[in-house]
Amino acid sequence: MLKKVLIGTLIFVMVSLSACMSLGNVSYKQARMLKQEGFILSDDGWTLALPERLLFGFDEYAIQNNQKERLNQLAQQLHKYDLDKLKFIGHTDNLGLASYNQTLSEKRAQNVAQVFLDQGFERKNIQVIGRGATQPMVSNDTPANRATNRRVNVTIVP
């Protein structure tokens, strides 16, 4: 009898761990909210690519007011679901010097991160990374594609 109980318990633990791993180390409730917000589970964790929500103009890193409002709402949702460890990764198109684009991507990521800090996230739980033009979403061969590559991604850190 004890052996059956131990086997049952072991199976339960394995299934539970498997479920957590397939959800990217978040609960089912958190995963459902993340999907609703547009996050996808990638190799890096739950990631929200913000090109459709947070595009930057050429050589710009300021967040537009309408975008800031949406980021405030997102910050409140993540806070509500105890998802408070975040990585902000800034990107640029491929025009200009690599060193300049690196700095610009960092400024973009920092400005988005600042919105979350203003919403009560702790600085120790926030990572800001600039990738410059090294990770384009699409080819930089047209003005529209270059605009798509000027973005910030938000990733949940487990």
C-alpha angles and dihedrals in degrees: 000000000000090000091056091050092050092048091048091049092048092050091049092051092048092049091047093050091046091052091051092049093050089051092053096253095304130108123261089253092051092046091051092052092046091053090049089053091052100258118145128202108247135165088273094051131259105350133184114199106204105198094114091044103031116030121162126215119240110294092359133123102170117114115233116236095245090052092047090057091054091048090051089054091048091049091052091050093050091047091050091055094045093248096139104141108087142169120208115200119191125204138186138193118258099260115114135017118328092234092052092048090050091056092043092052090051091051091051092050092046093052092052091046090051090062089058092045088052087054092058104271113145118246091227089063095051126086121191118199132175120205099177110202095327098105111040118179090212137010114288091228099113136038090247092052092047088053090053090054093055097087150113123235121207117210127188110231112216 
